[in-house]
Amino acid sequence: MITIKDIAKLAGVSPSTVSRVISNHPRISTKTSLKVKQIMKELNYHPNIIAKSLVSKTTHTLGIMLPRPAEELFQNYFFGELLRGIITHATRMNYELLLTTETSSDNELHAISRLVHGRRVDGILLLGSKRDDPIISFLEAEKFPFVLIGRSEAHPNAPMVDNDNVQTAYDATHHLIAQGHTRIGFVSGPPDITLSHDRMLGYQKALAQAGLDADSDWIVEGEFLQESGFRAMSLFMSLPDRPTAIVVIDDNVAFGVLRALAELHYLVPEDISVVSFNNIALSELASPPLSSIDIGTYQLGYTAVRVLLKILSGEPQLHNPVIIPHRLIVRESSLFSKPRPPSD
């Protein structure tokens, strides 16, 4: 079996230099690094990660707590883009990723406990938070490195990477008001999710500032799935006093909204205008193209890894939360300047 000592002897360097090359230590010159890596390649040498972890007491692995239910991960394009940002920076920094998901809150906590107490990862990324999240309480009590992609009301000092979700929903709602709408509904997410709460606040704030009412009949809560959008529109369009525009919590839910409206023979934006969030790649391919708030999904994932690695290296966290900027992408779904009154 080829060892580090063998590599060092052939390269004319010390074993510690070979170890630093394997770890991509910044003080090793490019010339030495290339020489050592070429010899490793010629000899088909691969470092023993387990042995290395025992010596360094690190795994060079980050854990990711996937959302529950797991179906959301595979049915919602948002998570694919978020993971793309996470994977890009983790790979660039030579970190592996360990993904875990569970079917209940108790199982989620147990899964995180196994990762922490088993020292299977160096840090954890949480892809969202409930308004009172026991996982964050556990990680803070264990003093285990983690970063939340989202916001925690109960744990304001937790390391967070997020958007200003009150402002994002305010901007989406204000856009509809500027288009002449006075009857604006909201298709929200689960009420125990901080994101849903914050976007509801932004929606209500924009209406209040414009002197408009937030009619409770025009607010529907659901999951981040197309079926939730479909059900919401079936309800909205059966009301005798229906909205002429809606803000939708997520593009994936908005696709369900558009599908329901098409089946019910309503026109977008002539009969009802739609604005959503995330600006996933399929938004501009929808029929009609979907107006959406671009929240920088890729950047959320990429930045969360960067923040977590800084925590692991002991660097001070200068800003918390780290806020990723957003922008409204206006497309055809919300550009009808004179909304038609509801039909009888």
Phi, psi and omega in degrees: 000131179288136180241172177300324180297321178297316179298316182297318181297316181292327182274347181072033178229176179276157176302326180294327177294319177299318178299320180291325177296316179299325181272003182057044180296132185294341183275354178276130182294154179300321181298312180295318181299314180295321180297313181295316182294327178293319178294318178301319180293317181297324181268001181056044181270133176231131182298146175277102186296321181295314179297319179298320180294322179297323181285313186275346184061028173229157181254345187054037180227139176248138177268145177235121175272107182283156184290157175245135000285152184298337180303328181299326182297321186268343180258350183244117184294342178304315184291328176298316179290322177297314179295328178298318177295319179297311183297319183302309184283324178298316179296318180300327181262014176062039174252140173273164179236138177239117183260141177217146175212154181222174186260352180212164180299319180296319180291326177300314180296321179294321180295316178296320179299320179296318180296318184287306184289334177275359181049044181275343179222160178271334181199168186229139173253128177256124184267054179128163185215144170277165185294332173227091192260114180294336179295317179295319177302317180296312182295322178292320179295324180278352185055041182262133184298132177203162173224135178262127170270097187143201182224143177241121176290318186284341183229072186294341181265001177294144178295124186225144169235124190203175166260168168275089189285339171294316181291323180300315181289326175300313182296319179297315181291318180299323178300317179292322177298318179295337178277359177103004182278139176238352182238091190241125178261174182219124173260108188260178175260192179302136185293340181274358179268130183302321180303315180298316181299313183294318180289329173297318179298317180296318177300311181294323180297315180296318179296316182298317181295333179270001180074026181254154179270145172261087182295128182297334178290343183261013178238123180232133178257149179194201178262174179273055185228155180301325182300327179295318178294320180297314181295320181299317182289326175301323178286309183304312188284354175267353180287141175292334181237083189261159176287157175258357178205152178220147170259130184244134189300337192196143181303321181299318176295322181297328177298323175294324176299311181297322180295317179295317181297321178296317181291332179271002176067036171258148180262140175245123009261006186300317180268324180205134180264152185225132171230139184229196183226152172104329179050053177291165187302328183282351184300318182283351178262357179293168179236103359281168176306138192266125170292134187207149175276118176279113184262006180067052186302313178302316182293328175301311180293314181300314183291324180299318177295317180300317179295317181297319180293327175294320176298316181295330180274358178085008179288141178293143178269107187283328182229131176210127357285160171274120184258123177271128183292159180230166175207147179275126174257107184272126176230192191296333187295347182228017188255020176275114192288334182234092183301137178286146175294153179301140179282152180285000000 
